[in-house]
Amino acid sequence: MITNTIPDWNHQGVLPPINVNNPTSVDRSPYLVSITDIVLRFGTTTQRKGILSGLLTFRANLYSAGLIEGFQWIDGSFLENIEIIEGRSPIDIDVVTFFHLPSGKTQQDILSAHPRLFNPVHTKADHHVDAYFVHLDSNKLELLVQHFTYWYSMWSHRRNNQWKGYLQVDLSQIDDSTAKANLDEMKDQGGQQ
């Protein structure tokens, strides 16, 4: 995977939706990054580190369920300078997982075996993840386009209609191991509350 650098927050405290120096380039939201990039960039407070730990556990549970191919769009106040914008810490991270099913499995097989993993009340309580899912193996291309369009339009703006960017990260157990090691080291070093 070729990754981008996560851009700095703009003067409004959000990731810019495009590269303002080259607005027609492909360097735009969703920015393709690694999970380690996310940990290193946003693991700045105890609260944020806890949310990142929950995200990594959520991803590990996806792998245990057999969902090892796909990617995630990451968004929400977690990606914003919410501590300055609204004077509060983030409480969760918003994630849409775009996934391929393991060979020989159906969505019902996965859901029946791992109901808690696909229950938004539990993913939020267990992992601080506001989780959504899109199955990529559908032969209904129009439906996939509708899903992508919906999430793009939902996540390209704040509730006040301000444009903003978000991130895309591959599902990768190897990358997650590196990210977890980095996060554990960051936790050991302490940080802001």
Backbone bond lengths (Angstrom), bond angles and torsions (degrees), N, CA, C in turn:
res aa  C-N    CA-C-N  psi(-1)  N-CA   C-N-CA  omega(-1)  CA-C   N-CA-C  phi
1 M - - - 1.449 - - 1.522 109.10 -
2 I 1.300 117.02 130.24 1.458 122.32 172.05 1.517 106.87 -87.27
3 T 1.321 116.13 126.60 1.456 118.81 -177.30 1.517 110.76 -112.47
4 N 1.321 113.97 158.37 1.452 122.28 173.83 1.518 107.95 -100.76
5 T 1.302 115.06 163.12 1.447 119.56 168.65 1.521 107.15 -78.88
6 I 1.319 116.11 139.50 1.460 118.73 175.46 1.521 106.83 -69.07
7 P 1.318 118.14 122.51 1.465 119.39 -178.21 1.526 111.40 -68.48
8 D 1.319 114.96 156.71 1.460 120.12 174.86 1.517 109.38 -66.75
9 W 1.335 115.46 155.63 1.454 119.36 171.88 1.522 108.89 -60.88
10 N 1.297 116.71 144.00 1.460 119.68 175.15 1.530 109.40 -80.97
11 H 1.325 117.41 -175.77 1.466 121.01 -176.62 1.531 112.27 -64.82
12 Q 1.340 117.15 -13.09 1.466 121.25 178.14 1.531 112.16 -94.97
13 G 1.339 116.09 0.98 1.456 120.51 176.37 1.510 115.58 82.34
14 V 1.334 117.45 19.72 1.464 121.59 178.78 1.526 109.66 -127.05
15 L 1.328 116.27 162.79 1.460 119.70 173.01 1.520 108.15 -69.40
16 P 1.329 117.75 133.51 1.465 118.45 179.18 1.530 110.15 -65.72
17 P 1.328 118.01 142.25 1.462 119.96 -179.17 1.528 112.88 -72.10
18 I 1.329 116.71 -22.68 1.469 122.21 -179.31 1.518 108.81 -140.92
19 N 1.319 116.00 166.57 1.458 121.74 172.31 1.527 106.84 -79.44
20 V 1.318 117.19 108.21 1.467 120.16 -174.73 1.526 112.21 -65.22
21 N 1.336 117.50 -21.65 1.463 120.23 177.92 1.523 112.61 -81.51
22 N 1.324 116.68 -16.13 1.462 121.98 179.43 1.533 107.91 -149.33
23 P 1.332 117.12 71.45 1.464 121.28 -168.97 1.524 116.15 -65.21
24 T 1.324 119.25 -14.73 1.464 119.85 178.56 1.524 112.48 -101.38
25 S 1.337 117.44 4.64 1.464 120.56 -179.29 1.526 110.63 -76.59
26 V 1.326 115.51 169.23 1.461 120.47 175.61 1.528 111.47 -80.33
27 D 1.317 117.08 -3.30 1.463 122.59 175.98 1.525 108.07 -76.28
28 R 1.327 115.21 83.25 1.457 121.55 -173.79 1.524 109.23 -155.58
29 S 1.294 114.78 172.15 1.452 122.02 177.78 1.533 110.51 -72.28
30 P 1.326 117.52 139.42 1.452 126.83 -0.04 1.529 111.04 -77.29
31 Y 1.339 115.27 132.02 1.458 121.55 -179.68 1.525 108.94 -76.75
32 L 1.342 116.63 127.76 1.462 121.69 179.81 1.521 108.43 -80.57
33 V 1.327 116.81 114.26 1.461 122.09 -176.80 1.521 108.99 -136.08
34 S 1.320 116.02 172.69 1.466 120.33 174.89 1.523 109.12 -97.34
35 I 1.317 115.91 161.38 1.461 120.02 177.56 1.529 110.04 -64.42
36 T 1.332 117.08 -31.54 1.467 119.95 176.34 1.518 110.63 -65.32
37 D 1.336 117.47 -39.10 1.471 120.06 175.90 1.525 110.48 -56.53
38 I 1.327 116.50 -42.58 1.466 121.23 -178.60 1.526 110.36 -64.97
39 V 1.332 116.48 -45.61 1.467 120.62 179.57 1.525 110.60 -60.72
40 L 1.323 116.70 -48.37 1.467 119.98 -176.71 1.521 112.08 -66.67
41 R 1.305 117.50 -35.73 1.463 120.91 -177.82 1.524 113.32 -78.38
42 F 1.326 117.23 -42.26 1.460 119.83 -170.07 1.530 114.31 -106.96
43 G 1.328 118.72 -1.87 1.459 121.11 179.14 1.518 112.02 -83.94
44 T 1.314 116.21 58.66 1.469 121.39 -171.11 1.521 114.59 -98.59
45 T 1.324 118.39 -15.22 1.463 121.45 -179.69 1.520 109.03 -135.21
46 T 1.315 115.92 165.03 1.464 120.22 177.45 1.525 110.64 -58.46
47 Q 1.325 116.86 -42.97 1.472 121.40 179.46 1.531 110.63 -61.14
48 R 1.314 117.15 -47.41 1.468 121.08 -179.47 1.532 111.38 -64.73
49 K 1.316 117.19 -39.39 1.468 120.12 178.03 1.524 110.78 -63.32
50 G 1.331 117.13 -38.14 1.460 120.55 176.96 1.520 112.00 -63.29
51 I 1.319 116.28 -40.77 1.472 120.65 177.83 1.524 110.18 -65.79
52 L 1.329 117.15 -42.26 1.466 120.48 178.01 1.526 111.32 -63.68
53 S 1.322 117.18 -38.94 1.461 120.75 176.29 1.526 110.02 -60.95
54 G 1.329 116.58 -42.29 1.460 120.69 176.80 1.517 112.15 -62.84
55 L 1.331 116.58 -40.82 1.469 120.79 178.20 1.526 110.63 -61.57
56 L 1.328 117.04 -44.67 1.466 120.01 -179.82 1.530 111.27 -65.35
57 T 1.325 117.64 -37.28 1.467 120.66 176.29 1.526 110.54 -66.89
58 F 1.321 116.88 -41.38 1.465 121.35 176.15 1.528 110.31 -58.34
59 R 1.326 116.91 -46.05 1.462 120.86 179.06 1.533 110.60 -63.65
60 A 1.336 117.95 -40.57 1.470 121.15 177.53 1.528 110.40 -61.14
61 N 1.318 116.71 -38.05 1.466 120.23 177.54 1.527 111.59 -67.77
62 L 1.331 117.20 -35.18 1.470 119.76 174.42 1.524 110.45 -61.24
63 Y 1.340 116.16 -44.55 1.466 120.04 179.56 1.530 110.19 -62.26
64 S 1.337 116.84 -41.83 1.470 120.65 178.71 1.527 111.57 -62.14
65 A 1.329 116.11 -30.44 1.470 121.01 177.93 1.526 111.83 -79.92
66 G 1.334 117.10 -4.46 1.462 121.03 179.33 1.514 114.51 96.84
67 L 1.326 117.44 0.78 1.472 120.54 179.58 1.527 108.48 -89.32
68 I 1.330 115.17 88.16 1.462 120.38 -175.24 1.528 112.50 -113.85
69 E 1.318 117.02 -6.07 1.461 121.04 179.77 1.517 109.70 -118.95
70 G 1.331 114.98 128.20 1.449 120.58 178.91 1.511 110.75 145.48
71 F 1.305 115.30 -158.28 1.465 120.81 -179.46 1.517 108.68 -154.86
72 Q 1.322 114.53 169.94 1.461 120.30 178.77 1.515 110.29 -128.91
73 W 1.314 115.37 144.15 1.456 122.09 166.93 1.517 106.34 -98.79
74 I 1.320 115.47 129.24 1.462 123.31 -176.12 1.522 108.00 -113.80
75 D 1.338 116.22 132.85 1.461 119.83 -177.17 1.521 110.29 -156.83
76 G 1.300 115.18 -168.72 1.452 122.68 176.78 1.513 112.31 102.42
77 S 1.314 114.81 -177.72 1.462 119.57 -178.59 1.521 111.17 -63.08
78 F 1.337 117.53 -18.81 1.462 120.65 176.80 1.522 111.56 -58.35
79 L 1.333 117.68 -34.17 1.467 121.07 -179.55 1.519 112.73 -85.93
80 E 1.316 117.10 -1.85 1.463 121.31 -178.47 1.526 110.15 -102.50
81 N 1.302 116.35 162.71 1.461 121.60 172.87 1.529 107.39 -82.57
82 I 1.332 114.37 58.90 1.465 122.10 -170.76 1.521 111.83 -64.58
83 E 1.328 116.13 -26.55 1.458 119.73 177.82 1.526 110.77 -61.34
84 I 1.334 117.11 -33.61 1.469 121.87 178.04 1.531 110.56 -90.80
85 I 1.331 117.35 -44.90 1.470 121.22 -176.51 1.528 111.47 -59.75
86 E 1.336 116.35 -48.18 1.466 120.49 -174.29 1.525 113.54 -120.61
87 G 1.340 117.28 1.56 1.457 120.33 177.97 1.520 114.19 66.57
88 R 1.328 116.84 34.17 1.465 121.24 -179.79 1.524 109.60 -146.53
89 S 1.310 115.46 164.69 1.463 120.90 174.70 1.524 109.55 -86.10
90 P 1.333 117.45 156.06 1.467 118.72 172.90 1.527 108.94 -67.89
91 I 1.326 116.47 151.26 1.468 119.63 179.47 1.531 112.52 -109.19
92 D 1.330 116.21 -16.33 1.456 120.00 179.16 1.521 108.65 -161.83
93 I 1.315 114.90 -176.77 1.461 121.81 177.16 1.527 106.88 -130.90
94 D 1.314 116.72 137.08 1.467 121.77 -178.76 1.528 109.29 -92.76
95 V 1.325 116.43 131.03 1.466 121.36 -174.34 1.527 110.29 -139.38
96 V 1.328 115.77 127.59 1.465 120.49 166.35 1.518 106.54 -108.79
97 T 1.326 116.53 122.97 1.458 121.86 177.86 1.522 108.36 -99.34
98 F 1.320 115.68 117.62 1.462 123.19 174.76 1.533 105.38 -97.72
99 F 1.328 117.60 115.09 1.460 119.99 -167.79 1.521 112.69 -131.46
100 H 1.344 113.41 155.35 1.461 122.60 168.85 1.523 107.06 -104.34
101 L 1.321 116.60 138.97 1.460 120.51 177.05 1.521 110.43 -74.44
102 P 1.334 117.09 148.15 1.460 119.23 172.81 1.529 109.75 -65.25
103 S 1.298 115.79 151.09 1.462 121.45 -179.08 1.533 110.53 -55.59
104 G 1.330 115.39 132.75 1.454 121.11 176.94 1.517 115.24 81.49
105 K 1.318 118.18 1.64 1.470 121.81 -179.48 1.524 110.18 -110.86
106 T 1.318 115.00 149.84 1.461 120.94 174.08 1.526 108.43 -108.68
107 Q 1.330 115.62 167.02 1.458 119.11 175.69 1.526 110.01 -59.28
108 Q 1.320 116.98 -39.31 1.467 120.62 -179.66 1.527 111.20 -63.78
109 D 1.348 117.45 -38.33 1.470 120.62 176.93 1.530 110.39 -57.76
110 I 1.322 115.54 -48.47 1.472 121.04 -177.24 1.526 110.07 -66.57
111 L 1.313 116.71 -45.63 1.465 121.43 -178.92 1.528 111.24 -62.57
112 S 1.324 117.24 -43.26 1.469 120.78 -179.62 1.528 111.72 -64.52
113 A 1.314 116.75 -37.92 1.463 121.15 -178.48 1.530 112.79 -77.61
114 H 1.336 117.35 -23.49 1.476 121.31 -174.61 1.530 110.95 -138.24
115 P 1.332 118.37 57.06 1.470 119.27 -173.74 1.524 113.85 -62.02
116 R 1.309 117.87 -35.00 1.464 121.12 -177.87 1.533 111.07 -65.27
117 L 1.323 116.17 -34.59 1.464 121.49 -178.05 1.524 112.23 -65.11
118 F 1.316 117.11 -25.83 1.464 120.94 -176.88 1.530 112.59 -108.25
119 N 1.314 115.93 12.38 1.460 121.42 178.26 1.526 108.20 -100.69
120 P 1.338 118.21 114.24 1.469 120.36 -174.40 1.525 114.18 -59.87
121 V 1.315 117.70 -30.47 1.470 119.69 177.43 1.528 109.64 -64.29
122 H 1.335 116.15 -42.89 1.463 120.17 -178.44 1.526 112.50 -74.30
123 T 1.327 118.19 -39.98 1.473 118.18 -179.63 1.526 110.64 -63.82
124 K 1.318 116.11 -34.52 1.467 119.10 178.53 1.528 110.25 -71.52
125 A 1.335 116.95 -45.00 1.466 120.89 -179.20 1.531 111.74 -69.46
126 D 1.327 116.84 -41.76 1.465 121.08 -175.33 1.525 113.41 -79.78
127 H 1.334 116.78 -34.11 1.465 119.90 -168.63 1.524 115.01 -129.42
128 H 1.312 118.66 -1.95 1.481 122.02 -173.72 1.527 110.50 59.80
129 V 1.325 116.56 32.58 1.463 122.64 -179.11 1.526 108.84 -116.86
130 D 1.331 115.44 123.39 1.460 122.12 171.70 1.527 104.77 -89.72
131 A 1.342 117.05 97.65 1.464 122.38 -164.73 1.521 113.37 -104.62
132 Y 1.328 113.78 138.86 1.466 122.88 175.94 1.525 107.23 -136.22
133 F 1.334 116.57 158.91 1.461 120.37 -173.94 1.521 111.29 -137.27
134 V 1.345 115.25 142.95 1.463 122.09 173.89 1.528 107.55 -133.95
135 H 1.323 115.71 122.38 1.463 122.95 179.68 1.527 108.93 -81.50
136 L 1.323 117.18 119.79 1.468 121.59 -175.64 1.524 113.93 -85.31
137 D 1.311 118.46 -11.71 1.462 120.55 -175.93 1.520 113.40 -85.31
138 S 1.294 116.84 6.47 1.461 120.68 -179.20 1.527 110.18 -65.19
139 N 1.326 115.94 140.09 1.466 119.19 174.96 1.526 110.54 -90.55
140 K 1.311 116.43 7.23 1.460 121.84 178.16 1.527 108.37 -98.06
141 L 1.325 115.77 85.06 1.461 120.51 -174.98 1.516 112.62 -60.45
142 E 1.311 116.76 -34.95 1.467 119.51 179.16 1.526 110.81 -61.36
143 L 1.326 116.39 -38.36 1.461 120.83 178.67 1.529 110.67 -66.04
144 L 1.329 116.90 -42.15 1.465 120.08 177.16 1.524 111.13 -61.72
145 V 1.322 116.57 -43.24 1.470 120.15 177.75 1.522 109.88 -60.58
146 Q 1.314 117.31 -41.33 1.471 120.50 178.14 1.525 111.15 -61.72
147 H 1.338 116.83 -42.03 1.471 120.11 178.33 1.528 110.96 -62.86
148 F 1.332 116.91 -48.43 1.466 120.14 -179.59 1.524 110.90 -61.39
149 T 1.317 116.14 -43.90 1.464 120.50 -179.81 1.522 110.88 -63.14
150 Y 1.316 116.65 -43.11 1.466 120.72 179.66 1.528 110.66 -58.99
151 W 1.343 116.11 -53.37 1.463 118.80 -176.35 1.519 111.46 -67.25
152 Y 1.325 117.73 -38.55 1.470 119.29 177.37 1.526 110.27 -59.99
153 S 1.319 117.09 -46.45 1.468 119.25 -177.59 1.525 111.32 -70.01
154 M 1.327 117.84 -34.02 1.466 120.84 178.22 1.527 111.24 -66.63
155 W 1.328 116.03 -40.49 1.459 119.20 -170.43 1.517 114.04 -97.62
156 S 1.287 118.82 -1.19 1.467 121.45 178.57 1.522 112.55 -84.76
157 H 1.314 116.89 -5.23 1.467 121.20 -177.50 1.523 110.25 -138.26
158 R 1.319 115.72 150.08 1.460 120.85 167.28 1.527 107.33 -80.05
159 R 1.294 117.16 172.12 1.469 120.68 -179.96 1.521 112.14 -62.29
160 N 1.330 116.58 -23.14 1.473 120.30 178.56 1.530 111.71 -88.60
161 N 1.332 117.42 13.86 1.471 125.26 178.57 1.521 114.29 74.05
162 Q 1.314 118.56 10.31 1.464 122.18 176.75 1.532 109.25 -74.36
163 W 1.346 116.62 129.10 1.457 121.62 177.17 1.520 109.52 -63.57
164 K 1.346 116.34 144.71 1.459 120.86 176.65 1.525 109.54 -156.22
165 G 1.312 114.76 165.61 1.452 120.93 178.80 1.518 112.23 -106.00
166 Y 1.329 115.48 169.40 1.460 121.85 175.87 1.523 108.31 -147.24
167 L 1.338 117.53 -178.62 1.460 121.98 -170.06 1.527 112.08 -120.07
168 Q 1.329 114.98 154.89 1.467 122.16 172.48 1.516 107.99 -124.12
169 V 1.332 116.54 132.84 1.458 121.99 -179.87 1.529 108.79 -135.92
170 D 1.331 115.81 136.09 1.463 120.46 178.08 1.523 110.96 -70.43
171 L 1.332 116.19 150.89 1.453 120.25 166.46 1.522 106.55 -74.04
172 S 1.331 117.38 122.94 1.462 121.14 -177.17 1.522 109.76 -158.26
173 Q 1.317 116.24 110.42 1.457 120.23 179.24 1.526 111.38 -62.69
174 I 1.308 117.73 -35.59 1.469 120.97 179.61 1.522 110.02 -65.27
175 D 1.334 117.08 -48.60 1.467 120.20 178.16 1.524 111.00 -61.08
176 D 1.325 117.00 -37.24 1.465 120.32 -179.65 1.525 111.35 -64.91
177 S 1.324 117.86 -36.12 1.467 120.70 177.69 1.522 110.65 -61.43
178 T 1.325 116.07 -43.51 1.467 120.54 177.68 1.520 110.53 -64.78
179 A 1.322 116.69 -44.28 1.465 120.72 -179.83 1.522 110.88 -62.27
180 K 1.336 117.34 -41.94 1.463 120.73 179.91 1.519 110.60 -64.37
181 A 1.332 117.35 -41.39 1.468 120.14 178.04 1.526 110.37 -61.32
182 N 1.322 116.65 -42.23 1.466 120.49 177.69 1.527 111.04 -63.84
183 L 1.324 116.70 -44.20 1.460 120.49 -179.13 1.527 110.84 -64.47
184 D 1.331 117.48 -42.59 1.467 120.47 178.19 1.525 110.74 -60.45
185 E 1.323 116.67 -41.78 1.468 120.57 178.00 1.529 110.69 -64.33
186 M 1.319 116.90 -41.24 1.466 120.78 178.89 1.528 110.80 -64.35
187 K 1.337 117.06 -38.98 1.466 120.54 178.29 1.522 110.36 -64.34
188 D 1.345 116.38 -40.78 1.462 120.74 179.33 1.528 111.70 -62.88
189 Q 1.333 116.06 -31.62 1.464 120.64 -179.19 1.522 112.35 -80.77
190 G 1.322 117.17 -9.59 1.465 120.40 -180.00 1.505 111.13 83.50
191 G 1.309 116.33 -151.78 1.462 121.19 -179.19 1.502 110.83 145.18
192 Q 1.302 115.71 -174.07 1.458 121.57 -178.60 1.521 110.36 -66.23
193 Q 1.289 115.73 158.40 1.472 121.69 176.57 1.490 111.14 -87.42
